Amino acid sequence: MTILKQVRIKHNKTREEMAKELGVNYYTYRSYEQGIRVLPPKILKEVLLLRGEKEDKKLAEILEEVYK
């Protein structure tokens, strides 16, 4: 199970809702969740923040610094 699907299920959201929240269209989101496309750093950062683990917040900060 991908991190996207884990976060989506944790927050009881549909794929459509997650796509909208992340600012991508449904089909792009679906391909990320299925592992067909690689998550861009900007989207990964948002997903890590949504997941909310302490380590995830640190990684999100690093991504923000590296991919300004």
N, C-alpha and C positions, 0 to 999 in steps of 0.2 A: 504494500500500500504506500503510495507516495505521500510526501509531507502535505501536499495540497489537499488530498483526500482526507487525511487525518484531521487537518484544521477545519475543513468544511464540515465533516461529521461532528467534530467537537462543538462547533458553533451552530449546529442544526440548520445549515443553509443548503440551498440548492446550488447546482452548478451555475445557473443563471445569476443568482444573488452574489455568488463569489466572483464571477466574472465582472459584474457591475462594480462591486466593491474594489476590485483590483484595477479597474479601468481598461479591461480588454474585452473583446467580443467573446461570445459563448464558445464558438468553435476553436478559437485560440486557447481559451481556458481549458477546454476539454482535451486538447492535444497536450497541454502541459500536464494535466492530471493523469493522463494515460501514459506519460513518459515518452510520447512521440517527439515532442519538442523540448528543448532544454530551457529551463527557467532563466530569464535574464536576471542579472543582479538586482535590478530595481524591484522586480516582482518577488524575488526570493526574500529580499529585505522586508517587504510588506508582509509576506507569509510568516516569516520568523517573528515579527512583532505581533501578529495575530495569535500565533501559538503561545507566546508569552512566557516561555521558559527563561530562567535566568541566563543560561548559556546562549540562548537564541538572541537575547537582547544585546549581548556582547558582540556576537557575530554580526548582527544587523548594524551595529555601530562601525565595525570594521568595514563592512561592505559600503557603507555610506562614505567613509574616508577614501577608500580605494577607487570607487566609481562615482566620484563627484561630477 
